Amino acid sequence: MSLKQQVLRPVYHLYEERLLSRLNREALPRHIGVIHDGHRRYARAEGLPDYEASYRVGMAKFEEFLAWTAELEIDAVTCWLLSTENLARPNEELVPYYKVLSDLFHRIPQTPAGQNVTVKFIGSLDLLPADLVEAAKGLEGRCGNGSRRVTIALAYGGRQEIVDAVKDLVTDLADEGISASQITDHIDREALSSRMYASDLPDPDLVLRTSGEARLSGFMLWQAAYAEYSFVDVYWPAFRRVDFLRALRNYTLRERRYGK
């Protein structure tokens, strides 16, 4: 921690407590989606020796974030840790990240972040290395009975999710004997919603993205149609509890119209 951070820490703590005391708990989101963006830019900005160092800071922040949401009794969070587009990055970037993720998945059940949660993964896990998939499945098995839901999007793309939902629906209809000429009569919003990757979850109320990028990049395209958005101008590894509380405060002050 830098000298400046040490000096400002008590100030931020007081501000956090003030935000927390004024937060309308009844108006908090039930489901938060998070795009954890900015690891590589953080590494360059902080002069870290490599990207793996920033990945480790970012995943430690991920654990902190789960503790913050538990404190506020947020029912569900969906965290996008790896997109299908990310898979096109060079191996010298991906391999260290896979290792950091695998370490994280092995570690979570022994930490406060893994208490009282049910962890589920969504995405095209078949595109990932076998040892990482094994770690993910192990985490699901060890954290499968909690009251809070943590969904981790890995090798995930929102467009692919919709494509997969349509394919599943058409296949199911064909298996039921619905003719090709009648299939379109059975494709509707409810039928598609029930075939999304995490169809048991309510739609996200708030989608939060770090690093200052003001776009979804394909995250939960179907489910986030009426979500509120918060684009935070800090890289994920530098994301603070005060940033999270400010995003929640702003969310509680918004009037959600759902297109009305």
N, C-alpha and C positions, 0 to 999 in steps of 0.2 A: 504494500500500500504506500502510495506516495505521501510526501509531507502535506501537500494540499488536501489530499483525501482525508488524512488524519485530522487536519484542522476542521474540515467541513463536516466530518462524520457526526458530531453532536448536533450540528445545525440541522442536518438532514433527518436525524432521529426525531428531533422535536417537530419538524414539519410532517414526518410520517405519522406521528401520534396525533397531530392536529387533524390531518386528513382522515385518519382512521376514526377519530371520535365524531367527525361530522358526516361520515359515510352512511347513507341510508341503506341499511342491511336488507330491508324489504324489497328494494329495487335492484339488487345486484343481479347480474346475469346468472342463469342456471348453467349455461354451457358456453365456454370460451374456446375459440380456436386461435392458435398461435402459430405464426410463421417466424421461425427463429433465424433471422437473417443477419449477415454481416460478419461471420467468423474470419474470413480471409482479409477483409478490409481492417478489421480490428487488429489482426496480427501485424499488418503493415504499419498501421498507425502507432502501435505500441512498440514497434521494433522487436517483436518476438523472433526467436531463432527459426521457427518454422510454423506451418499451419497447425500441426498437431498440438502445439502449445495452446493455440487459441481454441481449438476444438475441446481441449480438456477444461479450459476456463468456461467455455460455453455449456458443456454438459454438467459441470458443477453448478452453474447458474440454473440449469434445467431442474436440478434437484431442489435448489432453493425455491424456485418458482412453484413447484408442487407443494412445498411446505406453506408458501403464502396462500395458495388457493385452499389448502386444507384449513388454515386458520380462519378463512372467511366463509368456509363451508360451501364452496362452489361445487355443485354436484358433478360436473363433467368438464374435462378439458381435452381438446384434441390438438396434438402437437405435431407439426410437420417438420420432421428431422432430416428427411432426404427425399428429394423429388426425382422423378424419372429423368428429367432433364439433367440433374446433377450427375447422373451415371455416365454422361459423355465427358466428364472431366478426366484429366490424365490420372493414371494409376498412382503417381507420386502424391496426389492429393486425396484420392479415394481410399487407398489402402490404410493410411494412418487414421482416417476418419472411421473406417470400419472397425479398426482396433479400439478406438475410443468408445464407439457405440457398444461394442461387445463388452468392454469393461464396465460400462454404465449399466447394461442390462444384468450382468452378473452381480453388480453391487447393490442395485436398488432394493431388493428384498430385505437387506440388512440395515437399511437407512430409514429415517423418518419419512422420506419420500415414498417408500413402499408400504407404509402402514395404512390399513383400512382402504385399500384401493383395489379395483379390478382393472387389470391392464389388458388391452386388446390391441392388436396390430392390424392396420389396413394398408393395402398397396400390393404391388407385384413382387412379393418376397422371393418368388422363383428367379428373379433377376439378380439376386444377391448371393454372396459367397455362403457356402454351406455352414461354416462355423458361426457366421453372424445370424443366420436363420435359426440355428440351434439355440443360440443365446436368447433370441427373441421368443422362441417357443418356450424355453425354460422360464423366462420371466412371466409369460402368460400363465404357466402352470403354477408358479409359486405365488403369484399375486392374482388370484382368481375369485376371491370371495369378499372383497371389500364393498363398502356402501358407496364409495366415490368411484367414478369411472375416469380412467386415463387411457385415451386412445392415441397411439403413436402411428403417424403416417410415415411409412418407410417405402422408398421406391414408389411413391404415390404421385399420380397425376389426376387432376379433376376431370379432364376430358375423357381419359381412359376409364374412370369410374363410371361416367355416364354411358359410354360405349358398352362396358361390361354389363351394366344394368339392363340396357336394351337387349343385348344378346341373351341374358338370362331369362328375361321376360318372354322373348320370342320362342326360346327353346321350351320353356314351361308351357306356353300356349300350344305349341306343336305337339308336345307330349300328351296334352289333354285332348288332342284330336281336333283342335280348331283349324279350320282350313286357311290356306294362305290368303284367300280373298276376304276372310273375316277377321284376321289377326289385328288389323288396324283398329277395329271397333273395340278391342280389348286393351289397347294401349292408352293409359291415362296417367295423370299425375300420381294418384295413389299407388297404382301398380308399379310405376317406376321408383317411387320413393321407398317402397318396401324391399327393393332390390339393390339399394345403395349399400356400400360396404359396411356402414355402421347404422343400419336402418332402425335399430332399437333405441338410438339416441334422439333426443329432441334437436331441432335445428339450432345452430349456434346463435346466441343472442349478440355476442361481441366477437369480432375477429381483430386480433392485434398483430401488427407487423412491426418489427424493429428495423433499424438501419436507415430509416428515412425514405425508403422506397414506397410510393403510394400506389400500389397495385396488388392484386391477389395472386397473380402468376398461376392461376388455375386451381387455387385452393378451395375445396368444397364449393364448387361452382353452383351445384344444385341446391345444397342446403343453406347457403349463405345469402340467398336472394333478398332476404329482409333483415339481415344482420346489420348491426351498427359496426363501424370501422374505426380503429385507432391506429394511426401511423406514427410511430415514435422515432424521433431523430437520434437514437443511440444504437450502436451495434449490440447484438444480442449478448455477447460476453460482458458488456458494460451495463446491461439493463439492471436497474435498481428497483428495490421495493417501492421507493417513492414514485418512480415512473409508472409502476403498476397501479398504485393507489390513485394517481392522478387520472389514469385512463379509466378506472372504475368510477371515480367521481364524475368525470365528464359523461360517462355512459348513463349514470343515474339521473343526470340533468336533462337528458334528451327525451323528446316526445316521440315515441315509436308509432308510426302511422300505418305501417304495413300496406303502403300504396293508397291509403284512403285520403 
